[in-house]
Amino acid sequence: MAVPARRVSHARRDKRRSSVWKMDAPALQRCPQCGELKRAHRVCDSCGYYNGRQIISVED
């Protein structure tokens, strides 16, 4: 069986276990057309607008 050659230090162990590398929730912004929350640089799901132009037609 494999056995670790050296003991892992507290700092190295804690660095590995830290949540620094974990993903954050995406930042949301208000759509200037309808006011719904949407992700940045993406077409709004509720109205279909992006950068002041209608990209997709959304049925109500």
mmJSON file of the N, C-alpha and C atoms, coordinates in Angstrom:
{"data_MODEL":{"atom_site":{
"group_PDB":["ATOM","ATOM","ATOM","ATOM","ATOM","ATOM","ATOM","ATOM","ATOM","ATOM","ATOM","ATOM","ATOM","ATOM","ATOM","ATOM","ATOM","ATOM","ATOM","ATOM","ATOM","ATOM","ATOM","ATOM","ATOM","ATOM","ATOM","ATOM","ATOM","ATOM","ATOM","ATOM","ATOM","ATOM","ATOM","ATOM","ATOM","ATOM","ATOM","ATOM","ATOM","ATOM","ATOM","ATOM","ATOM","ATOM","ATOM","ATOM","ATOM","ATOM","ATOM","ATOM","ATOM","ATOM","ATOM","ATOM","ATOM","ATOM","ATOM","ATOM","ATOM","ATOM","ATOM","ATOM","ATOM","ATOM","ATOM","ATOM","ATOM","ATOM","ATOM","ATOM","ATOM","ATOM","ATOM","ATOM","ATOM","ATOM","ATOM","ATOM","ATOM","ATOM","ATOM","ATOM","ATOM","ATOM","ATOM","ATOM","ATOM","ATOM","ATOM","ATOM","ATOM","ATOM","ATOM","ATOM","ATOM","ATOM","ATOM","ATOM","ATOM","ATOM","ATOM","ATOM","ATOM","ATOM","ATOM","ATOM","ATOM","ATOM","ATOM","ATOM","ATOM","ATOM","ATOM","ATOM","ATOM","ATOM","ATOM","ATOM","ATOM","ATOM","ATOM","ATOM","ATOM","ATOM","ATOM","ATOM","ATOM","ATOM","ATOM","ATOM","ATOM","ATOM","ATOM","ATOM","ATOM","ATOM","ATOM","ATOM","ATOM","ATOM","ATOM","ATOM","ATOM","ATOM","ATOM","ATOM","ATOM","ATOM","ATOM","ATOM","ATOM","ATOM","ATOM","ATOM","ATOM","ATOM","ATOM","ATOM","ATOM","ATOM","ATOM","ATOM","ATOM","ATOM","ATOM","ATOM","ATOM","ATOM","ATOM","ATOM","ATOM","ATOM","ATOM","ATOM","ATOM","ATOM","ATOM","ATOM"],
"id":[1,2,3,4,5,6,7,8,9,10,11,12,13,14,15,16,17,18,19,20,21,22,23,24,25,26,27,28,29,30,31,32,33,34,35,36,37,38,39,40,41,42,43,44,45,46,47,48,49,50,51,52,53,54,55,56,57,58,59,60,61,62,63,64,65,66,67,68,69,70,71,72,73,74,75,76,77,78,79,80,81,82,83,84,85,86,87,88,89,90,91,92,93,94,95,96,97,98,99,100,101,102,103,104,105,106,107,108,109,110,111,112,113,114,115,116,117,118,119,120,121,122,123,124,125,126,127,128,129,130,131,132,133,134,135,136,137,138,139,140,141,142,143,144,145,146,147,148,149,150,151,152,153,154,155,156,157,158,159,160,161,162,163,164,165,166,167,168,169,170,171,172,173,174,175,176,177,178,179,180],
"type_symbol":["N","C","C","N","C","C","N","C","C","N","C","C","N","C","C","N","C","C","N","C","C","N","C","C","N","C","C","N","C","C","N","C","C","N","C","C","N","C","C","N","C","C","N","C","C","N","C","C","N","C","C","N","C","C","N","C","C","N","C","C","N","C","C","N","C","C","N","C","C","N","C","C","N","C","C","N","C","C","N","C","C","N","C","C","N","C","C","N","C","C","N","C","C","N","C","C","N","C","C","N","C","C","N","C","C","N","C","C","N","C","C","N","C","C","N","C","C","N","C","C","N","C","C","N","C","C","N","C","C","N","C","C","N","C","C","N","C","C","N","C","C","N","C","C","N","C","C","N","C","C","N","C","C","N","C","C","N","C","C","N","C","C","N","C","C","N","C","C","N","C","C","N","C","C","N","C","C","N","C","C"],
"label_atom_id":["N","CA","C","N","CA","C","N","CA","C","N","CA","C","N","CA","C","N","CA","C","N","CA","C","N","CA","C","N","CA","C","N","CA","C","N","CA","C","N","CA","C","N","CA","C","N","CA","C","N","CA","C","N","CA","C","N","CA","C","N","CA","C","N","CA","C","N","CA","C","N","CA","C","N","CA","C","N","CA","C","N","CA","C","N","CA","C","N","CA","C","N","CA","C","N","CA","C","N","CA","C","N","CA","C","N","CA","C","N","CA","C","N","CA","C","N","CA","C","N","CA","C","N","CA","C","N","CA","C","N","CA","C","N","CA","C","N","CA","C","N","CA","C","N","CA","C","N","CA","C","N","CA","C","N","CA","C","N","CA","C","N","CA","C","N","CA","C","N","CA","C","N","CA","C","N","CA","C","N","CA","C","N","CA","C","N","CA","C","N","CA","C","N","CA","C","N","CA","C","N","CA","C","N","CA","C","N","CA","C"],
"label_alt_id":[null,null,null,null,null,null,null,null,null,null,null,null,null,null,null,null,null,null,null,null,null,null,null,null,null,null,null,null,null,null,null,null,null,null,null,null,null,null,null,null,null,null,null,null,null,null,null,null,null,null,null,null,null,null,null,null,null,null,null,null,null,null,null,null,null,null,null,null,null,null,null,null,null,null,null,null,null,null,null,null,null,null,null,null,null,null,null,null,null,null,null,null,null,null,null,null,null,null,null,null,null,null,null,null,null,null,null,null,null,null,null,null,null,null,null,null,null,null,null,null,null,null,null,null,null,null,null,null,null,null,null,null,null,null,null,null,null,null,null,null,null,null,null,null,null,null,null,null,null,null,null,null,null,null,null,null,null,null,null,null,null,null,null,null,null,null,null,null,null,null,null,null,null,null,null,null,null,null,null,null],
"label_comp_id":["MET","MET","MET","ALA","ALA","ALA","VAL","VAL","VAL","PRO","PRO","PRO","ALA","ALA","ALA","ARG","ARG","ARG","ARG","ARG","ARG","VAL","VAL","VAL","SER","SER","SER","HIS","HIS","HIS","ALA","ALA","ALA","ARG","ARG","ARG","ARG","ARG","ARG","ASP","ASP","ASP","LYS","LYS","LYS","ARG","ARG","ARG","ARG","ARG","ARG","SER","SER","SER","SER","SER","SER","VAL","VAL","VAL","TRP","TRP","TRP","LYS","LYS","LYS","MET","MET","MET","ASP","ASP","ASP","ALA","ALA","ALA","PRO","PRO","PRO","ALA","ALA","ALA","LEU","LEU","LEU","GLN","GLN","GLN","ARG","ARG","ARG","CYS","CYS","CYS","PRO","PRO","PRO","GLN","GLN","GLN","CYS","CYS","CYS","GLY","GLY","GLY","GLU","GLU","GLU","LEU","LEU","LEU","LYS","LYS","LYS","ARG","ARG","ARG","ALA","ALA","ALA","HIS","HIS","HIS","ARG","ARG","ARG","VAL","VAL","VAL","CYS","CYS","CYS","ASP","ASP","ASP","SER","SER","SER","CYS","CYS","CYS","GLY","GLY","GLY","TYR","TYR","TYR","TYR","TYR","TYR","ASN","ASN","ASN","GLY","GLY","GLY","ARG","ARG","ARG","GLN","GLN","GLN","ILE","ILE","ILE","ILE","ILE","ILE","SER","SER","SER","VAL","VAL","VAL","GLU","GLU","GLU","ASP","ASP","ASP"],
"label_asym_id":["A","A","A","A","A","A","A","A","A","A","A","A","A","A","A","A","A","A","A","A","A","A","A","A","A","A","A","A","A","A","A","A","A","A","A","A","A","A","A","A","A","A","A","A","A","A","A","A","A","A","A","A","A","A","A","A","A","A","A","A","A","A","A","A","A","A","A","A","A","A","A","A","A","A","A","A","A","A","A","A","A","A","A","A","A","A","A","A","A","A","A","A","A","A","A","A","A","A","A","A","A","A","A","A","A","A","A","A","A","A","A","A","A","A","A","A","A","A","A","A","A","A","A","A","A","A","A","A","A","A","A","A","A","A","A","A","A","A","A","A","A","A","A","A","A","A","A","A","A","A","A","A","A","A","A","A","A","A","A","A","A","A","A","A","A","A","A","A","A","A","A","A","A","A","A","A","A","A","A","A"],
"label_entity_id":["1","1","1","1","1","1","1","1","1","1","1","1","1","1","1","1","1","1","1","1","1","1","1","1","1","1","1","1","1","1","1","1","1","1","1","1","1","1","1","1","1","1","1","1","1","1","1","1","1","1","1","1","1","1","1","1","1","1","1","1","1","1","1","1","1","1","1","1","1","1","1","1","1","1","1","1","1","1","1","1","1","1","1","1","1","1","1","1","1","1","1","1","1","1","1","1","1","1","1","1","1","1","1","1","1","1","1","1","1","1","1","1","1","1","1","1","1","1","1","1","1","1","1","1","1","1","1","1","1","1","1","1","1","1","1","1","1","1","1","1","1","1","1","1","1","1","1","1","1","1","1","1","1","1","1","1","1","1","1","1","1","1","1","1","1","1","1","1","1","1","1","1","1","1","1","1","1","1","1","1"],
"label_seq_id":[1,1,1,2,2,2,3,3,3,4,4,4,5,5,5,6,6,6,7,7,7,8,8,8,9,9,9,10,10,10,11,11,11,12,12,12,13,13,13,14,14,14,15,15,15,16,16,16,17,17,17,18,18,18,19,19,19,20,20,20,21,21,21,22,22,22,23,23,23,24,24,24,25,25,25,26,26,26,27,27,27,28,28,28,29,29,29,30,30,30,31,31,31,32,32,32,33,33,33,34,34,34,35,35,35,36,36,36,37,37,37,38,38,38,39,39,39,40,40,40,41,41,41,42,42,42,43,43,43,44,44,44,45,45,45,46,46,46,47,47,47,48,48,48,49,49,49,50,50,50,51,51,51,52,52,52,53,53,53,54,54,54,55,55,55,56,56,56,57,57,57,58,58,58,59,59,59,60,60,60],
"pdbx_PDB_ins_code":[null,null,null,null,null,null,null,null,null,null,null,null,null,null,null,null,null,null,null,null,null,null,null,null,null,null,null,null,null,null,null,null,null,null,null,null,null,null,null,null,null,null,null,null,null,null,null,null,null,null,null,null,null,null,null,null,null,null,null,null,null,null,null,null,null,null,null,null,null,null,null,null,null,null,null,null,null,null,null,null,null,null,null,null,null,null,null,null,null,null,null,null,null,null,null,null,null,null,null,null,null,null,null,null,null,null,null,null,null,null,null,null,null,null,null,null,null,null,null,null,null,null,null,null,null,null,null,null,null,null,null,null,null,null,null,null,null,null,null,null,null,null,null,null,null,null,null,null,null,null,null,null,null,null,null,null,null,null,null,null,null,null,null,null,null,null,null,null,null,null,null,null,null,null,null,null,null,null,null,null],
"Cartn_x":[0.834,0.0,0.869,0.381,1.129,0.928,2.023,1.993,2.619,2.024,2.622,4.029,4.945,6.332,6.484,5.736,5.832,4.427,4.356,3.095,2.768,1.513,1.085,0.911,1.488,1.403,-0.023,-0.304,-1.633,-1.95,-0.956,-1.183,-1.502,-0.745,-0.976,-2.331,-2.659,-3.947,-5.094,-4.997,-6.065,-6.189,-5.062,-5.102,-5.885,-5.692,-6.39,-7.88,-8.226,-9.625,-10.381,-9.662,-10.315,-11.304,-12.174,-13.2,-12.794,-11.506,-11.052,-11.308,-11.136,-11.238,-12.662,-13.602,-14.975,-15.653,-16.588,-17.278,-18.227,-18.355,-19.316,-20.599,-21.643,-22.9,-22.713,-23.33,-23.145,-23.748,-23.07,-23.553,-24.758,-25.789,-27.008,-27.159,-27.724,-27.979,-29.425,-29.929,-31.294,-31.287,-32.266,-32.437,-32.952,-32.325,-32.801,-34.171,-34.587,-35.881,-37.032,-36.912,-38.049,-37.788,-36.541,-36.241,-36.032,-36.125,-35.901,-34.407,-34.084,-32.693,-32.195,-30.985,-30.386,-28.882,-28.201,-26.749,-26.164,-24.994,-24.36,-23.97,-24.062,-23.659,-24.437,-25.701,-26.557,-27.922,-28.619,-29.961,-30.893,-31.762,-32.723,-33.736,-33.976,-34.906,-36.356,-36.669,-38.068,-38.512,-37.62,-38.041,-37.296,-36.159,-35.431,-34.528,-34.289,-33.454,-32.01,-31.081,-29.665,-29.073,-28.441,-27.771,-28.727,-29.958,-30.931,-31.654,-31.364,-32.008,-32.707,-33.828,-34.526,-33.839,-33.318,-32.588,-33.494,-34.275,-35.201,-36.605,-37.594,-38.971,-39.468,-39.963,-40.435,-41.948,-42.589,-44.051,-44.491,-45.52,-46.012,-46.88],
"Cartn_y":[-1.196,0.0,1.246,2.263,3.51,4.306,4.861,5.677,7.022,8.136,9.444,9.545,10.076,10.192,11.207,12.309,13.357,13.782,14.277,14.781,16.107,16.317,17.561,18.619,19.792,20.862,21.407,22.08,22.662,23.687,24.518,25.564,24.96,23.946,23.321,22.618,21.943,21.262,22.266,23.351,24.342,25.094,25.318,25.971,25.114,23.835,22.93,22.883,22.952,22.854,24.172,25.257,26.566,26.694,27.643,27.843,28.921,29.216,30.245,29.828,28.578,28.104,27.817,27.809,27.461,28.603,28.253,29.251,30.101,31.346,32.251,32.228,32.73,32.864,33.942,33.791,34.787,36.131,37.2,38.548,38.859,39.397,39.716,41.218,41.647,43.054,43.217,44.433,44.725,44.965,44.417,44.652,46.078,46.873,48.251,48.335,47.293,47.31,46.966,45.819,45.343,45.376,45.512,45.607,44.273,43.176,41.858,41.645,40.763,40.428,39.485,39.757,38.913,38.904,37.906,37.854,38.844,39.354,40.363,39.778,40.571,40.223,39.038,38.942,37.884,38.457,37.805,38.235,38.036,39.001,38.908,37.812,36.924,35.822,36.286,37.373,37.779,38.656,39.504,40.393,40.142,39.458,39.141,40.241,41.27,42.387,42.2,42.712,42.772,44.015,44.828,46.048,46.982,47.077,47.997,47.491,46.282,45.724,44.422,44.151,42.895,41.808,40.806,39.722,38.534,38.168,37.037,37.517,36.91,37.264,36.342,36.936,36.176,36.288,35.147,35.137,35.211,35.985,36.162,35.028],
"Cartn_z":[0.0,0.0,0.0,-0.684,-0.747,0.53,1.006,2.21,1.867,2.298,2.004,2.574,1.787,2.217,3.339,3.248,4.262,4.679,5.883,6.387,5.703,5.384,4.747,5.832,5.588,6.586,6.672,7.787,7.994,6.906,6.558,5.563,4.193,3.805,2.499,2.47,3.554,3.643,3.584,4.346,4.39,3.071,2.386,1.09,0.089,0.16,-0.734,-0.415,0.846,1.265,1.174,0.95,0.964,-0.186,-0.083,-1.105,-2.094,-2.216,-3.133,-4.568,-4.878,-6.253,-6.687,-5.759,-6.103,-6.86,-7.736,-8.556,-7.728,-8.129,-7.518,-8.347,-7.752,-8.494,-9.559,-10.721,-11.771,-11.365,-11.771,-11.472,-12.357,-11.769,-12.51,-12.64,-13.761,-14.012,-14.456,-14.348,-14.802,-16.301,-16.97,-18.405,-18.588,-19.471,-19.654,-20.322,-21.024,-21.709,-20.771,-20.071,-19.277,-17.769,-17.349,-15.927,-15.226,-15.963,-15.365,-15.128,-14.191,-13.95,-15.042,-15.543,-16.569,-16.371,-16.976,-16.92,-17.906,-17.609,-18.449,-19.804,-20.847,-22.211,-22.763,-22.401,-22.92,-23.256,-24.167,-24.556,-23.368,-23.138,-22.041,-22.367,-21.408,-21.627,-21.668,-20.985,-20.896,-22.062,-22.608,-23.699,-25.006,-24.977,-26.198,-26.71,-25.913,-26.347,-25.901,-26.726,-26.367,-26.998,-26.208,-26.668,-27.406,-26.899,-27.467,-28.708,-29.159,-30.344,-29.979,-30.654,-30.405,-31.229,-30.525,-31.157,-31.429,-30.439,-30.593,-30.259,-30.891,-30.571,-29.468,-28.399,-27.247,-27.207,-27.156,-27.089,-25.638,-25.372,-23.997,-23.551],
"occupancy":[1.0,1.0,1.0,1.0,1.0,1.0,1.0,1.0,1.0,1.0,1.0,1.0,1.0,1.0,1.0,1.0,1.0,1.0,1.0,1.0,1.0,1.0,1.0,1.0,1.0,1.0,1.0,1.0,1.0,1.0,1.0,1.0,1.0,1.0,1.0,1.0,1.0,1.0,1.0,1.0,1.0,1.0,1.0,1.0,1.0,1.0,1.0,1.0,1.0,1.0,1.0,1.0,1.0,1.0,1.0,1.0,1.0,1.0,1.0,1.0,1.0,1.0,1.0,1.0,1.0,1.0,1.0,1.0,1.0,1.0,1.0,1.0,1.0,1.0,1.0,1.0,1.0,1.0,1.0,1.0,1.0,1.0,1.0,1.0,1.0,1.0,1.0,1.0,1.0,1.0,1.0,1.0,1.0,1.0,1.0,1.0,1.0,1.0,1.0,1.0,1.0,1.0,1.0,1.0,1.0,1.0,1.0,1.0,1.0,1.0,1.0,1.0,1.0,1.0,1.0,1.0,1.0,1.0,1.0,1.0,1.0,1.0,1.0,1.0,1.0,1.0,1.0,1.0,1.0,1.0,1.0,1.0,1.0,1.0,1.0,1.0,1.0,1.0,1.0,1.0,1.0,1.0,1.0,1.0,1.0,1.0,1.0,1.0,1.0,1.0,1.0,1.0,1.0,1.0,1.0,1.0,1.0,1.0,1.0,1.0,1.0,1.0,1.0,1.0,1.0,1.0,1.0,1.0,1.0,1.0,1.0,1.0,1.0,1.0,1.0,1.0,1.0,1.0,1.0,1.0],
"B_iso_or_equiv":[0.0,0.0,0.0,0.0,0.0,0.0,0.0,0.0,0.0,0.0,0.0,0.0,0.0,0.0,0.0,0.0,0.0,0.0,0.0,0.0,0.0,0.0,0.0,0.0,0.0,0.0,0.0,0.0,0.0,0.0,0.0,0.0,0.0,0.0,0.0,0.0,0.0,0.0,0.0,0.0,0.0,0.0,0.0,0.0,0.0,0.0,0.0,0.0,0.0,0.0,0.0,0.0,0.0,0.0,0.0,0.0,0.0,0.0,0.0,0.0,0.0,0.0,0.0,0.0,0.0,0.0,0.0,0.0,0.0,0.0,0.0,0.0,0.0,0.0,0.0,0.0,0.0,0.0,0.0,0.0,0.0,0.0,0.0,0.0,0.0,0.0,0.0,0.0,0.0,0.0,0.0,0.0,0.0,0.0,0.0,0.0,0.0,0.0,0.0,0.0,0.0,0.0,0.0,0.0,0.0,0.0,0.0,0.0,0.0,0.0,0.0,0.0,0.0,0.0,0.0,0.0,0.0,0.0,0.0,0.0,0.0,0.0,0.0,0.0,0.0,0.0,0.0,0.0,0.0,0.0,0.0,0.0,0.0,0.0,0.0,0.0,0.0,0.0,0.0,0.0,0.0,0.0,0.0,0.0,0.0,0.0,0.0,0.0,0.0,0.0,0.0,0.0,0.0,0.0,0.0,0.0,0.0,0.0,0.0,0.0,0.0,0.0,0.0,0.0,0.0,0.0,0.0,0.0,0.0,0.0,0.0,0.0,0.0,0.0,0.0,0.0,0.0,0.0,0.0,0.0],
"pdbx_formal_charge":[null,null,null,null,null,null,null,null,null,null,null,null,null,null,null,null,null,null,null,null,null,null,null,null,null,null,null,null,null,null,null,null,null,null,null,null,null,null,null,null,null,null,null,null,null,null,null,null,null,null,null,null,null,null,null,null,null,null,null,null,null,null,null,null,null,null,null,null,null,null,null,null,null,null,null,null,null,null,null,null,null,null,null,null,null,null,null,null,null,null,null,null,null,null,null,null,null,null,null,null,null,null,null,null,null,null,null,null,null,null,null,null,null,null,null,null,null,null,null,null,null,null,null,null,null,null,null,null,null,null,null,null,null,null,null,null,null,null,null,null,null,null,null,null,null,null,null,null,null,null,null,null,null,null,null,null,null,null,null,null,null,null,null,null,null,null,null,null,null,null,null,null,null,null,null,null,null,null,null,null],
"auth_seq_id":[1,1,1,2,2,2,3,3,3,4,4,4,5,5,5,6,6,6,7,7,7,8,8,8,9,9,9,10,10,10,11,11,11,12,12,12,13,13,13,14,14,14,15,15,15,16,16,16,17,17,17,18,18,18,19,19,19,20,20,20,21,21,21,22,22,22,23,23,23,24,24,24,25,25,25,26,26,26,27,27,27,28,28,28,29,29,29,30,30,30,31,31,31,32,32,32,33,33,33,34,34,34,35,35,35,36,36,36,37,37,37,38,38,38,39,39,39,40,40,40,41,41,41,42,42,42,43,43,43,44,44,44,45,45,45,46,46,46,47,47,47,48,48,48,49,49,49,50,50,50,51,51,51,52,52,52,53,53,53,54,54,54,55,55,55,56,56,56,57,57,57,58,58,58,59,59,59,60,60,60],
"auth_comp_id":["MET","MET","MET","ALA","ALA","ALA","VAL","VAL","VAL","PRO","PRO","PRO","ALA","ALA","ALA","ARG","ARG","ARG","ARG","ARG","ARG","VAL","VAL","VAL","SER","SER","SER","HIS","HIS","HIS","ALA","ALA","ALA","ARG","ARG","ARG","ARG","ARG","ARG","ASP","ASP","ASP","LYS","LYS","LYS","ARG","ARG","ARG","ARG","ARG","ARG","SER","SER","SER","SER","SER","SER","VAL","VAL","VAL","TRP","TRP","TRP","LYS","LYS","LYS","MET","MET","MET","ASP","ASP","ASP","ALA","ALA","ALA","PRO","PRO","PRO","ALA","ALA","ALA","LEU","LEU","LEU","GLN","GLN","GLN","ARG","ARG","ARG","CYS","CYS","CYS","PRO","PRO","PRO","GLN","GLN","GLN","CYS","CYS","CYS","GLY","GLY","GLY","GLU","GLU","GLU","LEU","LEU","LEU","LYS","LYS","LYS","ARG","ARG","ARG","ALA","ALA","ALA","HIS","HIS","HIS","ARG","ARG","ARG","VAL","VAL","VAL","CYS","CYS","CYS","ASP","ASP","ASP","SER","SER","SER","CYS","CYS","CYS","GLY","GLY","GLY","TYR","TYR","TYR","TYR","TYR","TYR","ASN","ASN","ASN","GLY","GLY","GLY","ARG","ARG","ARG","GLN","GLN","GLN","ILE","ILE","ILE","ILE","ILE","ILE","SER","SER","SER","VAL","VAL","VAL","GLU","GLU","GLU","ASP","ASP","ASP"],
"auth_asym_id":["A","A","A","A","A","A","A","A","A","A","A","A","A","A","A","A","A","A","A","A","A","A","A","A","A","A","A","A","A","A","A","A","A","A","A","A","A","A","A","A","A","A","A","A","A","A","A","A","A","A","A","A","A","A","A","A","A","A","A","A","A","A","A","A","A","A","A","A","A","A","A","A","A","A","A","A","A","A","A","A","A","A","A","A","A","A","A","A","A","A","A","A","A","A","A","A","A","A","A","A","A","A","A","A","A","A","A","A","A","A","A","A","A","A","A","A","A","A","A","A","A","A","A","A","A","A","A","A","A","A","A","A","A","A","A","A","A","A","A","A","A","A","A","A","A","A","A","A","A","A","A","A","A","A","A","A","A","A","A","A","A","A","A","A","A","A","A","A","A","A","A","A","A","A","A","A","A","A","A","A"],
"auth_atom_id":["N","CA","C","N","CA","C","N","CA","C","N","CA","C","N","CA","C","N","CA","C","N","CA","C","N","CA","C","N","CA","C","N","CA","C","N","CA","C","N","CA","C","N","CA","C","N","CA","C","N","CA","C","N","CA","C","N","CA","C","N","CA","C","N","CA","C","N","CA","C","N","CA","C","N","CA","C","N","CA","C","N","CA","C","N","CA","C","N","CA","C","N","CA","C","N","CA","C","N","CA","C","N","CA","C","N","CA","C","N","CA","C","N","CA","C","N","CA","C","N","CA","C","N","CA","C","N","CA","C","N","CA","C","N","CA","C","N","CA","C","N","CA","C","N","CA","C","N","CA","C","N","CA","C","N","CA","C","N","CA","C","N","CA","C","N","CA","C","N","CA","C","N","CA","C","N","CA","C","N","CA","C","N","CA","C","N","CA","C","N","CA","C","N","CA","C","N","CA","C","N","CA","C","N","CA","C","N","CA","C"],
"pdbx_PDB_model_num":[1,1,1,1,1,1,1,1,1,1,1,1,1,1,1,1,1,1,1,1,1,1,1,1,1,1,1,1,1,1,1,1,1,1,1,1,1,1,1,1,1,1,1,1,1,1,1,1,1,1,1,1,1,1,1,1,1,1,1,1,1,1,1,1,1,1,1,1,1,1,1,1,1,1,1,1,1,1,1,1,1,1,1,1,1,1,1,1,1,1,1,1,1,1,1,1,1,1,1,1,1,1,1,1,1,1,1,1,1,1,1,1,1,1,1,1,1,1,1,1,1,1,1,1,1,1,1,1,1,1,1,1,1,1,1,1,1,1,1,1,1,1,1,1,1,1,1,1,1,1,1,1,1,1,1,1,1,1,1,1,1,1,1,1,1,1,1,1,1,1,1,1,1,1,1,1,1,1,1,1]
}}}
